[in-house]
């Protein structure tokens, strides 16, 4: 083996071994079935033709006996009184005509002589009847091995004797030897053809059947190697087509699961990084403030101690809000477990949220309007989380609207959805920032946004909307204001 090279291995070698093994298994089954079928056909043909074969054999023996009798009539000296005189040459020839003993009978049916070393035979009664009738007769099933008789006629046409072959075992075996030989030849040819045909069919079947199986195997192996994007062709509605669709569905589910795990892992890393970043500042400030409070207490500066403790409390509350928002987002990532769905009258919910925020808008010098028409439908929703989403939208509007501006909270029915709007006359959002407003920790670059909130309010509002099967959209122009629209299906 050349240095630096390795023997062939891996899926291709394993695939070749599997294909070869499957081919020989299929071929063995087909060979067995073909050979068994061929042999059964030959055997059944022999059984069904047995009676006809016996008739043909008896006819052949009658012809042979008749031919020998005519030869005797032509070569022997037959007297006027039925006496038959055979020459030595004829006797020698008659001794070779049949493998069984051949005997000469007189006109009365009595044995005269036997050509060969066999003793004189017993003449069956049926043979005497055939002699009296002057016909050639063969009985293959007679006791003692069967017999055959052909009468010898004198020149005047009267019976002068007969030739008797008894038994017929050797003669029958001789006649059947050709048939048996032909049978075995036919059997051998049949077996060879059956094996060749079975191998050919086995090659065709394994090629057609194993090609899609090999594709499925290749696809599953690539799944094991981490390739989840490849798909099998789904042609046909048979079992192989269904198998291909099942493998593709499995691959899609595995790919989705892997992507979900990757996204979850990415979010986890981002969460850890962002939490560490966002908590580092308030915790450091909290630590500094507590150190100052401790120093002020040691110096007896009571007022400064109270101010430092109040600042520390605000910083702790900010950190607690951040942790609560992060927990809310993690819960909303699993809406099937997060939501507690109940019938919620949208009009009443929007009005209640408006009343909760009215004082805060008044304190900020912002005109606040709540527009809730009558007849709004009842939706199946998690009321507490809808309140949280609308509160986040209102808090965001209040932070980005200057004193003297206005904020409107309204609701309406559009098509098959209920839409809740929060519109403000604030500073607006630049076009390049609009795609990012729902991202976690995004606070914008404006002077009124830096250092305010946790950057999770809009992300939570959108997560609540999507968990309910709805959506949260934004429309804004710089200097004119921003409108958020939270839509929920009215059929829930």
Secondary structure as the mmCIF struct_conf table of DSSP 4:
data_model
#
loop_
_struct_conf.conf_type_id
_struct_conf.id
_struct_conf.beg_label_comp_id
_struct_conf.beg_label_asym_id
_struct_conf.beg_label_seq_id
_struct_conf.end_label_comp_id
_struct_conf.end_label_asym_id
_struct_conf.end_label_seq_id
TURN_TY1_P TURN_TY1_P1 UNK A 3 UNK A 4
BEND BEND1 UNK A 10 UNK A 10
HELX_RH_AL_P HELX_RH_AL_P1 UNK A 11 UNK A 48
TURN_TY1_P TURN_TY1_P2 UNK A 49 UNK A 49
HELX_RH_AL_P HELX_RH_AL_P2 UNK A 50 UNK A 75
BEND BEND2 UNK A 76 UNK A 76
STRN STRN1 UNK A 77 UNK A 78
TURN_TY1_P TURN_TY1_P3 UNK A 80 UNK A 81
BEND BEND3 UNK A 82 UNK A 82
STRN STRN2 UNK A 84 UNK A 85
HELX_RH_AL_P HELX_RH_AL_P3 UNK A 88 UNK A 94
TURN_TY1_P TURN_TY1_P4 UNK A 95 UNK A 96
BEND BEND4 UNK A 97 UNK A 97
BEND BEND5 UNK A 99 UNK A 100
STRN STRN3 UNK A 102 UNK A 105
TURN_TY1_P TURN_TY1_P5 UNK A 107 UNK A 108
BEND BEND6 UNK A 109 UNK A 109
STRN STRN4 UNK A 111 UNK A 115
BEND BEND7 UNK A 116 UNK A 117
HELX_LH_PP_P HELX_LH_PP_P1 UNK A 118 UNK A 124
HELX_RH_AL_P HELX_RH_AL_P4 UNK A 125 UNK A 133
TURN_TY1_P TURN_TY1_P6 UNK A 134 UNK A 134
STRN STRN5 UNK A 137 UNK A 139
TURN_TY1_P TURN_TY1_P7 UNK A 140 UNK A 141
BEND BEND8 UNK A 142 UNK A 142
TURN_TY1_P TURN_TY1_P8 UNK A 143 UNK A 145
STRN STRN6 UNK A 147 UNK A 153
TURN_TY1_P TURN_TY1_P9 UNK A 155 UNK A 156
BEND BEND9 UNK A 157 UNK A 158
STRN STRN7 UNK A 159 UNK A 166
HELX_RH_AL_P HELX_RH_AL_P5 UNK A 169 UNK A 224
TURN_TY1_P TURN_TY1_P10 UNK A 225 UNK A 226
BEND BEND10 UNK A 229 UNK A 229
BEND BEND11 UNK A 237 UNK A 238
HELX_RH_AL_P HELX_RH_AL_P6 UNK A 239 UNK A 299
TURN_TY1_P TURN_TY1_P11 UNK A 300 UNK A 300
HELX_RH_AL_P HELX_RH_AL_P7 UNK A 302 UNK A 332
TURN_TY1_P TURN_TY1_P12 UNK A 333 UNK A 333
BEND BEND12 UNK A 334 UNK A 334
HELX_RH_AL_P HELX_RH_AL_P8 UNK A 335 UNK A 338
STRN STRN8 UNK A 342 UNK A 345
HELX_RH_AL_P HELX_RH_AL_P9 UNK A 346 UNK A 363
TURN_TY1_P TURN_TY1_P13 UNK A 364 UNK A 365
STRN STRN9 UNK A 367 UNK A 372
TURN_TY1_P TURN_TY1_P14 UNK A 374 UNK A 375
HELX_LH_PP_P HELX_LH_PP_P2 UNK A 376 UNK A 377
STRN STRN10 UNK A 378 UNK A 381
HELX_RH_AL_P HELX_RH_AL_P10 UNK A 383 UNK A 399
TURN_TY1_P TURN_TY1_P15 UNK A 400 UNK A 400
BEND BEND13 UNK A 401 UNK A 401
TURN_TY1_P TURN_TY1_P16 UNK A 403 UNK A 404
STRN STRN11 UNK A 406 UNK A 414
TURN_TY1_P TURN_TY1_P17 UNK A 415 UNK A 416
STRN STRN12 UNK A 417 UNK A 424
BEND BEND14 UNK A 426 UNK A 427
HELX_RH_AL_P HELX_RH_AL_P11 UNK A 431 UNK A 434
TURN_TY1_P TURN_TY1_P18 UNK A 435 UNK A 438
BEND BEND15 UNK A 439 UNK A 439
TURN_TY1_P TURN_TY1_P19 UNK A 440 UNK A 441
BEND BEND16 UNK A 445 UNK A 446
TURN_TY1_P TURN_TY1_P20 UNK A 447 UNK A 451
BEND BEND17 UNK A 453 UNK A 453
BEND BEND18 UNK A 455 UNK A 455
HELX_RH_AL_P HELX_RH_AL_P12 UNK A 457 UNK A 467
TURN_TY1_P TURN_TY1_P21 UNK A 468 UNK A 469
STRN STRN13 UNK A 471 UNK A 477
TURN_TY1_P TURN_TY1_P22 UNK A 478 UNK A 480
STRN STRN14 UNK A 481 UNK A 489
TURN_TY1_P TURN_TY1_P23 UNK A 490 UNK A 491
#
